[in-house]
Amino acid sequence: MAETNEKTFVEELRSDDSNTPKAMPYATGYGADEPTVSMPLIDEQLPKSDKPKVIVDGLVKSFGDLAVLKGIDLTVTEGEVVVIIGPSGGGKSCFLRCLNGLETASSGSIKVDGYEITDKKTDLNKVRRNIGMVFQNFNLFSHMTVKKNIMLAPVDLKVYPKAEAEEVAMKLLRRVGLESKADAYPHQLSGGQQQRIAIARALAMNPDVMLFDEPTSALDPEMVGEVLNVMKELAREGMTMIVVTHEMGFARDVADRVIFLSEGYIAEQGTPEEIFDHPKSSRLQEFLAAVL
Amino acid sequence: MNIFDTFRESLPYLVDGFQVTLLAWIVSIIIGVLLGLVACLMRLSKIAPLRGIGWVYIWLIRGTPMIVQAFVVYFGFSQALGLRMSPLTAGIITLSLNCGAYLAEIFRSGIQAVPKGQEEAARSLGMGKARTMMRIVLPQAFKVAVPPMVNQFIITLKDTSILTVIGMPEIVNEAQQYIMIHLDYFETYICVALFYLVVISLLMLLSNYIEKKIGYDRKGRQA
């Protein structure tokens, strides 16, 4: 079993004719020993530019009397990796869920790719095809095989014809190192494997933006690395990513910008160096002291 | 008279009656499944009046004995609304309404047993509400609902016997007529019981087979 995996891995490297770098250049920190991603996750290097992809303006979200988000402004540009950190209950997940309309904003506006999410007339189903989301609990469809999980939405929503969707699914599986699990059911896989497949499932729709909602929080510690490696690879390939996480190492390594969300506000933001090495506000200092 | 002779002699009556029993049962569970699905979706609907109708339907059926419902449908409707129907029609209506109400609750608990995250994952991929229901929620809800559904089918089969009170010519009714002449209470009713027992045993075997087939096991749940 291990041998065959090894072989496909090597074959993969040899047969890959694209000019993108093959293996992960920085296998440091978390998951250095984990099997890394052997091929690019998406077909081409995505452009990085100053073009805004996500524009959030005065976002407020409250549940009854409880205000969870109290006015968030944020612009994420094409290819940018934004990592959101902060204490539990600070509104991180809620913010992410507002971005693809899983939660409805109470007021303010959210534009993704030019579509106004908060506008009732917007066809959310159409906009969501462009926004991939990865959940803390993976949420793989438990009654379907891994391959079906990946193919379902692209085929049902006619993104690809069935044969092509199957090719895409197998390619993505190879890229997250789980080709051999194509016919397995989710409950037969480890958490880390399930999460890598959840990422592949989101990528099968060819999204422009990926949202990650604490993707490693439900994992056993030894499986965190394999998921982070896939995410690192994705970031390197130019995917626009917004990541809610407690993995400070990942934030430091991969983020272009770190946002500290606390009590419904963006309390502080900046480059990883600014946030981790020179935190300004006392709240961020306390938070970092508690988690690092 | 020996028990086997009674069996032999009562058999033609009982077979006639059991055909009616099976007919009423099969038609009722088919209508009941459809009614149950509609009522269940109404109860889970966002539209308050629909939710209300679904709730009232289930409330009325669960809140009253089936024998009373059968009297209302057969005698009541005929007197108050001039709706005359055969005992078989009235019986099927009563059984369907009954089966539908209980199935609605079974379906609803099945749907609510599917973790919310399954729905959210489908929606976040751009699948619409109806498509998510059909492709993701209902297939998983069905798995959970199979054992209680089969149980309800068994109850409905046995409930057909109650409809003898409105004169539906099912097996118990036929048995009573046979007994009136021959007075073999014990032997005849034992024979009637065997008819039910055989069909319900087959049903239980079928249910075990389906459960295995669709992989109903506790590992299938998500963490």
Interface residues (C-beta under 8 A of the other chain):
Chain A: N100 L102 N125 K126 V127 R128 R129 I131 G132 M133 F135 N137 F138 N139 L140 F141 S142 H143 L152 A153 D156 L157 Y185 P186 H187 G191 A198 R201 A202 M205 A218
Chain B: P115 G117 Q118 E120 A121 A122 R123 S124 L125 G126 M127 G128 R131 R135 I136 P139 Q140 K143 K219 G220 R221 Q222 A223
